[in-house]
Amino acid sequence: MNRTIASVWLLIGIALMLGPDTMAQSSSPSARRDINAVLAAHDKELMRLPDVVGVYVGTLADQKTAALHVMLARKNAATESKIPRMIDGYLVIIEVTGAIRALDGR
């Protein structure tokens, strides 16, 4: 898998999350580190796992709660068992997306 493509997906995910609504952090006593900083701190180790083709910041199904997403080229129980369900207080969502390839420009 071309790491450049995965990096592009990572940057797209971060860019999508940099809207004004996503910059606010919880004002509760248990405020967490910014999710983009969490992703930056863990993206390389996640990308080293077999079949991981990308990682990005997204949301849960409620479209409001920030979460880390890990994309897999194929279902891989061994890899899934190595991916934590939570990182620094953020849920980690595993998605089987298939292989990711660059478009040919058409």
Summary of the structure (lengths in Angstrom):
residues: 106
radius of gyration: 14.1
end to end distance: 21.2
largest distance: 50.3
contacts: 278
relative contact order: 0.21
helix: 36%
strand: 23%
